């Protein structure tokens, strides 16, 4: 695939001392098959913002200083239109050489031939050093049904328990202890109220406990199991969520996450569940008293929750020629190298490398130890084409129960029926 760069972009990419940042909305570099010159710049689309964008820029600048060929040109693309623009560009024989994107897009993009399988592009030792849950999320099945790697995980995100160590010296190990402490520390009748525990009962925040209750949406064969082998666990999970919402001593809401967020930001909450990428919010709120711990074990079953793990992956345009693939592989290896992964860690971006040593007493390292342990226990957020539909139906099931419109048994039965009507073929099960 040969990219016909304009003279201005070519000169900029070759002579700039730092990584260029192409303005949003800039026309993608066109491409045609076959072949290219290995010294040509590689265009990378990404949707990172804020600190993440700055960190990526510094890493690309470092890479470009070290490599005279296959230099990287960054272009920021809004996530809302990213996938659609990528499909359109590749269909027209164009688009970026590389993309940094959520792993949840892999299934649909691989299915439509947008992404290049990477199984033979990187040494097995490099790939094997990444978190297994991150690698599982970066895979999809090709037309033959074989699982292929379509992205190289760079960073991950998952849930943990955040707590204020000024009020709590040790995090609760199980949910019974969590609720007992929360009820004891909270004072909902105070003006303003104080909440020992505030939870957003969203699908993403609570799905890990569905598995702790031994519930399943799909069986090992990829077929819908919610209403049979997963029924008992799913019903108990829904009843548990309803009990949390109806507990007057804690703040647990499904329809009003704004209320939970407001109470948190106003400093009236002692414990909550949240994502790794939110660590800066809690440091601003609690400062040196910010505590992070794995999600508590479910007391009802003794099982650990299995929260979702999100991953950002680097993928390669399916139209890339042999020289471009080699240049892309060089950059992929750099981004999962110890020096690059350590740079992410220093900026509170959770590195996907399992081999990166997490030693020392730096706050970022201590937090990373917790999130890595939680990710090892988690499940990759689904990336298949049916993901959005399944998520919509599980959210609908939750909403029906939490609004008192259906019993857990009825909600599970109805959702199982709707899933089976729509999904005639098995889905990929991590």
C-alpha distance (Angstrom), angle and dihedral (degrees) to the residues before:
residue distance angle dihedral
X1 . . .
X2 3.77 . .
X3 3.79 118.8 .
X4 3.82 113.3 -147.9
X5 3.78 98.4 -146.8
X6 3.75 121.1 -166.9
X7 3.77 114.9 -115.5
X8 3.80 92.8 -112.0
X9 3.79 94.5 53.7
X10 3.79 92.0 43.6
X11 3.80 92.7 53.5
X12 3.79 92.0 43.9
X13 3.77 93.2 51.6
X14 3.80 94.5 46.6
X15 3.78 99.6 43.1
X16 3.79 105.6 32.7
X17 3.76 114.3 107.8
X18 3.79 91.4 -149.9
X19 3.79 135.0 40.8
X20 3.80 110.5 -78.5
X21 3.79 118.1 -128.4
X22 3.79 109.0 -148.0
X23 3.78 111.5 -145.9
X24 3.81 117.3 -102.5
X25 3.78 112.5 -94.9
X26 3.81 94.2 28.1
X27 3.80 112.1 147.3
X28 3.84 109.7 -97.4
X29 3.77 117.7 -107.4
X30 3.83 105.0 -95.5
X31 3.76 120.2 -123.1
X32 3.77 139.6 -169.4
X33 3.76 134.7 -177.5
X34 2.99 138.4 -72.0
X35 3.83 129.3 38.2
X36 3.79 134.7 -23.8
X37 3.78 142.5 -159.1
X38 3.83 112.0 -89.7
X39 3.81 92.3 -140.2
X40 3.81 92.3 60.9
X41 3.81 115.4 108.5
X42 3.79 118.1 -100.7
X43 3.80 116.8 -132.3
X44 3.80 115.3 -137.5
X45 3.81 122.5 -165.8
X46 3.79 117.7 -155.9
X47 3.80 139.7 164.6
X48 3.80 100.4 -151.6
X49 3.80 118.4 131.6
X50 3.79 139.3 -174.6
X51 3.80 116.5 2.5
X52 3.80 91.3 -3.4
X53 3.79 92.0 56.1
X54 3.80 91.5 48.2
X55 3.80 91.4 49.3
X56 3.80 91.7 49.4
X57 3.79 90.3 49.1
X58 3.79 92.0 53.2
X59 3.80 91.8 48.3
X60 3.81 92.2 50.5
X61 3.80 89.9 47.0
X62 3.81 89.1 53.0
X63 3.79 91.5 47.3
X64 3.80 92.8 49.2
X65 3.80 91.4 52.0
X66 3.80 89.4 54.6
X67 3.82 97.7 44.5
X68 3.76 125.9 54.0
X69 3.79 92.3 -175.2
X70 3.78 127.9 53.9
X71 3.81 93.9 21.4
X72 3.81 116.7 -175.7
X73 3.80 125.5 -119.5
X74 3.81 114.5 -165.9
X75 3.78 124.6 -143.1
X76 3.79 121.3 -177.7
X77 3.81 114.3 -141.8
X78 3.85 124.4 -175.7
X79 3.80 109.5 -107.3
X80 3.80 90.8 -134.8
X81 3.81 91.5 67.3
X82 3.81 100.3 21.2
X83 3.82 100.2 100.6
X84 3.81 94.6 42.7
X85 3.81 92.7 48.7
X86 3.79 90.5 48.3
X87 3.82 93.0 52.1
X88 3.79 91.4 47.7
X89 3.79 93.6 48.0
X90 3.80 95.4 48.1
X91 3.80 91.7 45.7
X92 3.81 87.0 55.8
X93 3.82 91.6 51.0
X94 3.80 93.0 -104.1
X95 3.80 140.3 84.2
X96 3.80 134.7 107.9
X97 3.77 124.1 -41.8
X98 3.82 91.7 -131.2
X99 3.80 136.0 23.5
X100 3.80 130.9 -163.2
X101 3.80 104.8 -155.4
X102 3.81 145.5 144.7
X103 3.80 112.1 -75.4
X104 3.81 89.7 -129.6
X105 3.81 89.3 77.8
X106 3.79 94.2 58.8
X107 3.81 98.8 88.9
X108 3.79 97.3 55.8
X109 3.82 94.9 37.9
X110 3.81 93.3 48.8
X111 3.78 90.5 46.6
X112 3.81 91.0 56.2
X113 3.82 93.6 46.8
X114 3.80 97.3 -110.1
X115 3.81 97.4 125.3
X116 3.79 132.5 60.0
X117 3.85 117.9 -128.2
X118 3.79 107.3 -115.9
X119 3.81 102.1 -164.3
X120 3.80 93.8 110.6
X121 3.79 97.5 33.5
X122 3.82 99.8 76.0
X123 3.82 133.6 43.4
X124 3.79 112.6 -97.1
X125 3.81 90.3 -124.9
X126 3.82 91.4 60.1
X127 3.79 93.0 49.2
X128 3.80 92.3 43.5
X129 3.81 90.9 58.0
X130 3.82 91.3 66.1
X131 3.79 125.7 92.1
X132 3.83 109.3 -84.4
X133 3.82 92.1 -135.2
X134 3.80 89.6 54.2
X135 3.81 92.1 49.0
X136 3.82 91.0 48.6
X137 3.79 90.0 55.5
X138 3.81 91.1 49.8
X139 3.80 93.2 58.2
X140 3.78 131.1 87.9
X141 3.78 134.5 171.2
X142 3.78 118.9 -101.3
X143 3.80 125.1 -142.7
X144 3.80 90.7 -79.0
X145 3.80 91.6 54.9
X146 3.80 93.7 -109.5
X147 3.82 117.6 138.2
X148 3.81 109.7 -116.9
X149 3.79 132.5 -176.4
X150 3.81 111.0 -117.0
X151 3.79 100.9 167.6
X152 3.81 140.4 32.7
X153 3.82 110.5 -132.6
X154 3.79 113.0 -125.7
X155 3.80 103.0 169.8
X156 3.81 137.5 2.4
X157 3.78 137.6 -152.9
X158 3.78 129.8 -158.5
X159 3.80 142.6 152.1
X160 3.79 131.0 -84.0
X161 3.79 139.5 161.9
X162 3.80 113.7 -89.0
X163 3.81 116.7 -161.3
X164 3.80 140.0 169.3
X165 3.80 109.0 -113.7
X166 3.80 90.2 -159.0
X167 3.82 86.4 73.2
X168 3.78 101.1 26.6
X169 3.79 125.0 37.7
X170 3.82 96.5 -174.6
X171 3.82 126.9 32.9
X172 3.83 117.3 -123.8
X173 3.80 114.2 -99.1
X174 3.82 96.7 -153.2
X175 3.79 139.1 25.7
X176 3.81 95.1 -107.4
X177 3.80 89.8 57.1
X178 3.81 90.7 42.8
X179 3.81 92.2 56.3
X180 3.80 94.4 41.6
X181 3.81 91.6 52.6
X182 3.80 92.1 43.5
X183 3.80 92.5 52.5
X184 3.80 91.2 47.3
X185 3.80 95.8 48.5
X186 3.78 96.6 40.5
X187 3.78 126.4 85.5
X188 3.80 109.0 -173.9
X189 3.82 91.8 174.3
X190 3.82 93.8 58.3
X191 3.79 120.3 103.4
X192 2.96 102.3 -96.9
X193 3.82 97.7 18.8
X194 3.80 123.2 -121.0
X195 3.81 119.6 -143.6
X196 3.77 121.7 -156.6
X197 3.81 87.9 -165.2
X198 3.80 130.6 18.2
X199 3.80 119.3 -178.9
X200 3.75 136.1 -178.6
X201 3.82 100.7 -143.9
X202 3.79 93.0 -152.1
X203 3.79 124.3 148.1
X204 3.82 93.2 -107.2
X205 3.81 94.0 46.4
X206 3.80 97.1 49.8
X207 3.82 108.5 27.4
X208 3.81 90.2 95.2
X209 3.79 89.9 69.5
X210 3.80 91.7 54.3
X211 3.81 85.9 69.6
X212 3.81 91.6 43.5
X213 3.82 87.1 58.7
X214 3.84 86.6 51.7
X215 3.78 91.4 -110.2
X216 3.79 121.8 149.2
X217 3.78 135.1 -167.4
X218 3.81 92.9 -167.7
X219 3.79 132.3 20.7
X220 3.78 126.1 -128.7
X221 3.80 88.6 -89.7
X222 3.81 90.8 60.2
X223 3.80 94.2 -111.5
X224 3.79 124.9 125.8
X225 3.82 110.3 -82.1
X226 3.79 101.3 162.9
X227 3.80 95.1 106.8
X228 3.82 98.6 41.2
X229 3.82 122.3 26.7
X230 3.81 90.8 10.2
X231 3.80 97.0 43.5
X232 3.82 102.0 93.3
X233 3.79 93.6 47.0
X234 3.80 93.6 45.0
X235 3.80 92.1 51.0
X236 3.81 91.9 49.3
X237 3.81 90.4 47.9
X238 3.79 92.3 52.5
X239 3.81 92.2 46.8
X240 3.83 89.1 49.7
X241 3.82 91.3 52.5
X242 3.81 90.0 49.9
X243 3.82 90.5 50.8
X244 3.81 90.1 51.6
X245 3.79 91.8 50.2
X246 3.81 92.2 48.5
X247 3.81 95.5 47.2
X248 3.84 106.0 109.7
X249 3.81 92.5 -158.5
X250 3.81 95.5 61.9
X251 3.80 133.7 47.2
X252 3.82 108.4 -123.8
X253 3.80 118.6 156.2
X254 3.78 135.8 168.1
X255 3.79 101.3 179.8
X256 3.82 98.0 40.5
X257 3.79 112.4 47.9
X258 3.81 86.7 152.6
X259 3.82 89.3 68.3
X260 3.80 91.9 51.9
X261 3.81 91.6 47.0
X262 3.79 91.9 48.8
X263 3.79 93.6 51.5
X264 3.80 89.9 48.4
X265 3.79 94.7 50.0
X266 3.82 91.0 46.4
X267 3.81 89.3 58.2
X268 3.80 96.8 -114.4
X269 3.83 97.8 120.7
X270 3.81 128.5 81.2
X271 3.84 101.9 -175.5
X272 3.81 136.8 20.2
X273 3.83 143.7 149.8
X274 3.78 116.9 -109.0
X275 3.80 145.5 149.7
X276 3.78 128.1 -85.5
X277 3.79 93.4 -116.2
X278 3.82 88.9 63.3
X279 3.81 94.5 65.0
X280 3.82 93.0 107.4
X281 3.82 90.1 57.2
X282 3.80 91.3 57.5
X283 3.80 93.5 43.9
X284 3.80 87.9 54.8
X285 3.80 89.3 47.9
X286 3.82 102.5 41.6
X287 3.79 103.8 14.4
X288 3.81 114.5 -165.8
X289 3.83 89.3 -2.7
X290 3.81 91.7 70.4
X291 3.79 110.5 125.9
X292 3.81 126.3 -171.8
X293 3.82 125.2 -170.2
X294 3.81 138.1 161.5
X295 3.79 116.5 -85.1
X296 3.82 109.5 -84.9
X297 3.79 120.5 -97.4
X298 3.81 113.9 -102.8
X299 3.80 106.2 -104.5
X300 3.82 93.2 -157.7
X301 3.81 93.0 65.5
X302 3.80 106.0 10.4
X303 3.80 88.9 -122.3
X304 3.79 127.5 132.4
X305 3.81 116.9 -119.8
X306 3.79 117.3 -110.8
X307 3.80 105.5 -144.5
X308 3.77 122.7 -170.0
X309 3.79 119.6 -91.9
X310 3.78 118.2 -147.9
X311 3.79 119.7 -158.6
X312 3.78 135.2 -166.6
X313 3.79 110.6 -144.4
X314 3.77 137.8 -170.1
X315 3.80 111.3 -129.0
X316 3.80 133.3 -179.0
X317 3.79 128.9 -128.8
X318 3.81 109.9 -104.7
X319 3.83 88.9 -132.9
X320 3.81 93.6 61.1
X321 3.80 114.8 126.6
X322 3.79 125.8 -134.6
X323 3.82 95.7 -90.9
X324 3.79 91.9 47.1
X325 3.79 91.2 48.5
X326 3.80 90.5 53.9
X327 3.81 91.3 48.7
X328 3.81 90.9 46.6
X329 3.81 91.4 49.7
X330 3.80 89.3 54.1
X331 3.80 90.6 56.0
X332 3.81 92.8 43.8
X333 3.80 90.0 54.8
X334 3.80 90.4 49.7
X335 3.82 92.8 52.1
X336 3.81 92.5 54.1
X337 3.80 93.7 41.2
X338 3.79 119.5 113.7
X339 3.80 93.6 -107.3
X340 3.81 94.1 52.3
X341 3.79 94.5 42.0
X342 3.80 90.4 48.6
X343 3.80 89.2 52.4
X344 3.80 89.6 55.0
X345 3.81 90.3 49.4
X346 3.80 92.3 52.3
X347 3.81 88.0 57.1
X348 3.83 95.1 49.6
X349 3.82 92.4 -104.0
X350 3.79 107.8 135.1
X351 3.84 108.7 -121.9
X352 3.80 118.9 -133.3
X353 3.80 93.2 -142.9
X354 3.77 114.1 108.4
X355 3.80 90.4 -168.4
X356 3.80 95.7 59.3
X357 3.83 106.2 111.0
X358 3.80 112.3 -122.0
X359 3.80 100.7 -157.6
X360 3.76 133.6 141.1
X361 3.78 134.7 46.1
X362 3.81 100.3 -86.0
X363 3.85 111.1 133.5
X364 3.81 91.8 -122.3
X365 3.80 91.1 53.6
X366 3.80 95.0 48.5
X367 3.79 91.3 49.3
X368 3.82 91.5 45.8
X369 3.81 90.4 55.1
X370 3.81 89.6 58.1
X371 3.78 95.1 46.4
X372 3.80 93.4 45.7
X373 3.81 90.5 52.1
X374 3.79 89.9 48.1
X375 3.80 91.8 48.7
X376 3.79 91.1 50.9
X377 3.81 87.0 58.8
X378 3.81 95.2 42.3
X379 3.78 137.0 87.9
X380 3.80 126.5 -120.2
X381 3.77 112.0 -105.6
X382 3.83 104.3 -108.5
X383 3.80 116.0 -95.0
X384 3.81 102.6 -175.5
X385 3.78 124.7 116.3
X386 3.83 91.7 -102.1
X387 3.81 93.0 56.4
X388 3.80 97.6 101.2
X389 3.81 93.4 48.2
X390 3.81 93.7 48.2
X391 3.80 91.7 47.6
X392 3.80 90.4 49.9
X393 3.81 91.6 52.0
X394 3.82 95.1 47.4
X395 3.81 89.9 49.0
X396 3.79 89.1 49.9
X397 3.82 89.9 51.1
X398 3.80 91.3 51.0
X399 3.78 92.3 47.3
X400 3.79 93.5 51.0
X401 3.80 91.5 55.2
X402 3.80 98.2 40.0
X403 3.80 92.0 49.9
X404 3.81 90.3 49.1
X405 3.80 92.9 -116.8
X406 3.82 95.1 123.2
X407 3.78 140.1 13.9
X408 3.81 117.6 -112.4
X409 3.82 89.6 -108.1
X410 3.80 93.7 52.0
X411 3.80 93.7 42.9
X412 3.81 92.3 51.5
X413 3.81 92.4 47.6
X414 3.80 92.9 49.7
X415 3.80 94.1 46.1
X416 3.80 91.6 47.6
X417 3.81 89.4 52.9
X418 3.81 93.5 49.5
X419 3.80 92.7 47.5
X420 3.80 92.4 50.2
X421 3.81 92.5 48.8
X422 3.79 92.0 53.8
X423 3.82 102.9 35.4
X424 3.78 108.7 60.8
X425 3.81 94.1 162.3
X426 3.82 130.4 50.7
X427 3.80 118.1 -93.0
X428 3.79 126.3 -139.9
X429 3.81 110.5 -86.3
X430 3.82 118.6 -159.6
